[in-house]
Amino acid sequence: MKTMLIGLAMLAVPQLAGAQTLQCTAPGAIPRLRPDLPSASQPTRVLPIGSYTLAITWSPQHCRDARDGDGFQCGGKNRFGFTLHGLWPDGVEKDWPQYCKPTAILPQAVVRRHICATPSAQLMQHEWAKHGTCMTGYSPARYFQQSNRLYYTLRFPDMAALSRREGLTAGDVAGAVAGANHGLTADMMRVTATREGWLDEIWICLNKAFRYTRCPAHQGGLQPGAPIRIWRDAR
């Protein structure tokens, strides 16, 4: 097993520092995965792809809210900043494709290769089943390679310092992230929060060529002036 420490790995693996994987030891065994299937509330929906969303999660908040004993992401020595939720194909209009075709359980080698970006094997199964199967010509390996390439390209501001800013707004968060990434502007992302107003996720809008693009009006997220707080990892 290989332990990745930000202080030692910044030169050898600079993408980990940029993506704020502060420390991650890949597990020796991957938990047994369950099939992720369409349902009455989440039906199969085969639609043309008009754009994409790259969704990243603020891990300290996820772990603060976690109730399922998520030991790999939230316990032990592992520590994360932003993690990769997934790469989502969007539709041409408001509806999006999902669960486009049946899929098998992910190969363990694919999960192990990418679990320090998306530190939940079952979430990876879900992302492939719901979103990846709608991308024509993509295998699980190609889907996660593409989503990880986009994720590891991202750089982030000093989130601890940002969390201490008085009167912080969703627009401030978007602007700070945009300022750390060439070609990315605040209107090319949406910031989401919990009901209590804590930073939850950032959704980055991409065109069909996986380049940053302005988000459509229906994308959702907070208004730029909405107040927001950022939970800091207490460890």
Buried (B, 14 or more C-beta within 10 A) or exposed (E): EEEBBBEEBEEEBEBBBBBBBBBBBBBEEBEEBEEBEBEEEEEBBEBEBBBBBBBBBBBBBBBBEBEEEBEBBBEEEBBBBBBBBBBBBBBEEEEBBBBBEEBEBBEEEBBBBBBBBBBBBBBBBBBBBBBBBBBEEBEBBEBBBBBBEBBBBBBBBEBEEBBEEEEBBBBBBBBBBBEBBEEBBBBBBBBBBBEEEBBBBBBBBBEEEBEBBEBBEEBEBBEBEBEBBBBBBEE
